[in-house]
Amino acid sequence: MGSKHNKKRFLIVKYTLNKQGTYDELVELSKKNVGPGKLTQSGIVLDLMEKEVLKCEVPGQQIATDMPYDTIYTHFHKTYGNVLDQFIK
């Protein structure tokens, strides 16, 4: 990718309901801007470069929409730490 993507890094999490009635989590890392369609379909969107929460809606959970970036990032870093560290470089 060209240099225009050097300062763009997003963590995108989508939730889908499975047959057991629980939610599956699909995590995506992107260097492209998050458009309105992807933003609507996603549950959580973090801007990893600006360190801000663009969206935070988890199905079945009472999560404040103003949850701090650090809290959400730390949660996902526990599971995907190596991948996130490499992606941000």
C-alpha positions as CSV (number, residue, x, y, z in Angstrom):
1,M,0.0,0.0,0.0
2,G,1.1,3.5,-0.7
3,S,2.2,6.1,1.8
4,K,-1.4,7.5,2.1
5,H,-2.2,4.5,4.3
6,N,0.8,4.9,6.6
7,K,-1.1,6.9,9.2
8,K,-4.3,4.9,9.1
9,R,-4.9,1.8,11.3
10,F,-8.3,0.5,12.4
11,L,-9.4,-2.4,14.6
12,I,-12.9,-3.5,13.5
13,V,-14.9,-6.0,15.4
14,K,-18.2,-7.5,14.0
15,Y,-20.6,-9.7,16.1
16,T,-22.8,-12.4,14.6
17,L,-25.3,-14.6,16.3
18,N,-24.5,-18.3,16.0
19,K,-26.8,-21.4,16.2
20,Q,-26.2,-21.8,19.9
21,G,-27.6,-18.3,20.6
22,T,-24.2,-16.8,21.5
23,Y,-22.2,-14.3,19.5
24,D,-19.2,-14.9,17.4
25,E,-16.6,-12.2,17.2
26,L,-14.8,-11.4,13.9
27,V,-11.8,-9.1,14.3
28,E,-10.4,-7.2,11.3
29,L,-7.4,-4.9,11.0
30,S,-7.5,-2.3,8.2
31,K,-5.3,0.4,6.8
32,K,-8.2,1.9,4.8
33,N,-10.7,4.4,6.1
34,V,-13.8,2.9,7.6
35,G,-16.8,3.9,5.5
36,P,-20.3,4.4,6.7
37,G,-21.4,0.8,5.6
38,K,-18.7,-0.9,7.5
39,L,-19.2,1.4,10.5
40,T,-22.9,0.5,10.6
41,Q,-22.2,-3.3,10.4
42,S,-19.5,-3.3,13.0
43,G,-19.8,-3.4,16.8
44,I,-16.5,-1.9,17.7
45,V,-14.3,0.3,15.7
46,L,-11.0,1.8,17.1
47,D,-8.7,4.2,15.4
48,L,-5.4,2.8,16.5
49,M,-3.3,5.9,15.3
50,E,-5.5,8.6,16.9
51,K,-6.3,6.4,19.8
52,E,-10.1,7.0,19.7
53,V,-13.2,5.0,19.8
54,L,-15.3,5.4,16.7
55,K,-18.0,3.0,17.7
56,C,-18.6,0.7,20.7
57,E,-21.8,-1.4,20.7
58,V,-21.6,-5.0,21.9
59,P,-24.8,-7.1,21.5
60,G,-26.2,-8.3,24.8
61,Q,-23.9,-6.2,26.9
62,Q,-24.5,-2.9,28.7
63,I,-21.4,-1.0,27.6
64,A,-21.3,2.7,27.8
65,T,-20.8,4.3,24.4
66,D,-18.2,6.6,25.9
67,M,-16.0,3.8,27.2
68,P,-12.3,4.9,27.1
69,Y,-10.1,3.8,24.3
70,D,-7.5,2.3,26.6
71,T,-10.0,0.0,28.3
72,I,-11.2,-1.4,24.9
73,Y,-7.7,-1.6,23.4
74,T,-6.4,-3.5,26.5
75,H,-9.2,-6.0,26.3
76,F,-8.3,-6.9,22.7
77,H,-4.6,-6.6,23.2
78,K,-4.8,-9.5,25.7
79,T,-5.9,-11.9,22.9
80,Y,-4.4,-10.3,19.8
81,G,-1.4,-8.5,21.2
82,N,1.3,-9.8,18.9
83,V,-0.8,-9.1,15.8
84,L,-1.8,-5.6,17.0
85,D,1.8,-4.7,17.8
86,Q,3.0,-5.8,14.3
87,F,0.1,-4.0,12.6
88,I,0.7,-0.7,14.3
89,K,4.5,-0.6,13.4
